[in-house]
Amino acid sequence: MGDLIHDEIAGRRGVVTDVRGGAVWVLRPESGPGRWTSRQPERLTVVTPREASRTWP
């Protein structure tokens, strides 16, 4: 959870908020409201891992 990804099918970036049953990925936009799901994790590419986006040591 927390990785910034690019969703090839949706054509946008989002943050992973949940993975349900190992098959449905729930994402939210980088900013603003909303969410969407992906059932094809092979079409998701990590842009920034959660660990790299932390601002504290």
BATORVO-872304 format. One line per field, with one value per residue: residue number from 1; x, y, z of N, C-alpha, C in turn. Coordinates in Angstrom, 1 decimal. Each point is the difference from the previous one (the first is absolute). Layout:
REM residues N
seq: (NUM	...)
nX: (X	...)
nY: (Y	...)
nZ: (Z	...)
caX: (X	...)
caY: (Y	...)
caZ: (Z	...)
cX: (X	...)
cY: (Y	...)
cZ: (Z	...)
This chain:
REM residues 57
seq: (1	2	3	4	5	6	7	8	9	10	11	12	13	14	15	16	17	18	19	20	21	22	23	24	25	26	27	28	29	30	31	32	33	34	35	36	37	38	39	40	41	42	43	44	45	46	47	48	49	50	51	52	53	54	55	56	57)
nX: (0.8	-0.5	0.2	0.7	-1.1	0.4	-1.2	0.5	-1.0	0.1	1.3	0.2	0.5	0.4	-0.5	0.7	-1.3	-0.2	0.2	-1.1	0.1	1.0	-1.3	-0.5	0.7	0.0	-0.3	0.7	-0.6	1.0	-1.0	-0.8	-1.3	-0.6	-0.3	0.8	-0.4	0.9	-0.4	0.8	0.5	0.0	-1.1	0.4	0.6	0.9	-0.4	-0.6	0.9	-0.8	1.0	0.0	-1.3	0.5	-0.5	-0.3	1.0)
nY: (-1.2	1.1	-1.0	0.9	-0.2	-0.5	0.3	-0.9	-0.7	0.5	-0.1	-0.4	0.9	-0.8	0.1	-1.1	-0.2	-1.0	-1.3	-0.2	-0.9	0.8	0.3	0.8	0.8	0.7	1.0	1.0	1.1	0.5	0.7	0.5	0.1	-1.2	-1.0	-1.0	-1.0	-0.9	-0.8	0.9	-0.6	-0.8	0.7	-0.3	1.2	-0.4	1.2	0.0	-0.8	-0.5	-0.9	0.2	-0.1	-0.7	0.9	-1.0	0.2)
nZ: (0.0	-0.6	-0.9	-0.6	-0.7	-1.2	-0.2	-0.7	0.6	1.2	-0.4	1.3	0.9	0.9	1.2	0.2	0.2	-0.8	0.4	-0.7	0.9	0.0	-0.4	0.9	-0.8	1.1	-0.8	0.4	-0.5	-0.7	-0.5	0.9	-0.1	0.4	-0.8	-0.3	-0.7	0.2	-1.0	-0.5	1.1	-1.0	0.0	1.2	-0.1	0.9	0.4	1.2	0.5	0.8	0.1	-1.3	0.2	1.0	0.8	0.9	0.8)
caX: (-0.8	0.7	0.8	-0.5	0.1	-0.7	-1.0	0.1	-1.3	-0.7	0.8	0.3	0.8	-0.8	0.6	-0.6	-0.6	-0.4	0.0	-1.0	0.1	1.2	-0.3	-0.6	0.8	-0.8	0.9	-0.5	0.8	1.1	-0.6	-1.4	-0.8	-0.3	0.7	-0.3	0.6	0.7	0.0	1.2	1.2	1.1	-0.1	0.4	1.4	0.4	0.7	0.8	-0.4	-0.4	1.2	0.7	-0.8	0.0	0.8	0.7	1.1)
caY: (1.2	1.2	0.2	0.8	-0.9	0.4	-1.0	0.0	-0.1	1.3	1.1	1.0	-0.5	-0.1	-0.6	-1.3	0.1	-1.3	-1.1	-0.9	-1.4	-0.2	0.2	1.3	1.1	1.2	1.2	1.3	0.9	0.6	1.0	0.1	-1.2	-1.0	-1.3	-1.0	-1.3	-0.7	-1.4	-0.4	0.6	0.0	1.3	1.1	0.2	0.8	1.2	0.3	-0.9	0.7	0.3	1.1	1.2	0.5	1.3	0.0	-1.0)
caZ: (0.0	0.0	-1.2	-1.1	-1.2	-1.2	-0.5	-1.5	-0.6	0.3	-0.5	1.0	1.2	1.3	1.2	0.4	1.4	0.5	-1.0	0.6	-0.4	-0.9	-1.4	-0.3	0.5	0.2	-0.2	0.1	-0.8	0.8	0.8	-0.2	0.4	-0.9	0.1	-1.1	0.2	-1.1	0.1	-0.8	0.6	-0.9	-0.7	1.0	0.1	1.1	-0.4	1.2	1.2	1.3	0.8	-0.7	0.1	1.4	0.2	1.3	0.0)
cX: (0.9	0.9	-0.7	0.2	-0.6	-0.9	-0.1	-1.4	-0.8	0.7	0.2	0.8	-1.0	0.8	-0.8	-0.5	-0.4	0.2	-1.0	0.1	1.1	-0.2	-0.6	0.8	-0.9	1.0	-0.8	0.9	1.2	-0.5	-1.5	-0.8	-0.1	0.8	-0.4	0.7	0.6	0.0	1.2	1.3	1.2	0.0	0.4	1.5	0.3	0.8	0.9	-0.5	-0.3	1.2	0.7	-0.7	-0.1	1.0	0.8	1.0	-0.4)
cY: (1.2	0.3	0.9	-0.9	0.7	-1.1	0.1	0.0	1.3	1.2	1.1	-0.6	0.0	-0.7	-1.2	0.2	-1.4	-1.0	-1.0	-1.4	-0.3	0.3	1.3	1.1	1.2	1.2	1.3	1.0	0.6	1.2	0.1	-1.2	-1.0	-1.3	-0.8	-1.3	-0.6	-1.5	-0.6	0.6	0.0	1.3	1.2	0.0	0.9	1.2	0.4	-0.9	0.8	0.5	1.2	1.4	0.6	1.2	0.0	-1.2	-1.3)
cZ: (0.0	-1.2	-1.0	-1.3	-1.2	-0.4	-1.5	-0.6	0.3	-0.5	1.0	1.1	1.2	1.1	0.4	1.4	0.5	-1.1	0.6	-0.7	-0.9	-1.4	-0.4	0.7	0.1	0.0	0.2	-0.8	0.9	0.9	-0.4	0.3	-1.1	0.3	-1.2	0.4	-1.2	0.3	-0.8	0.5	-1.0	-0.8	0.9	0.1	1.1	-0.5	1.2	1.1	1.2	0.8	-0.5	0.2	1.4	0.1	1.3	0.0	0.6)
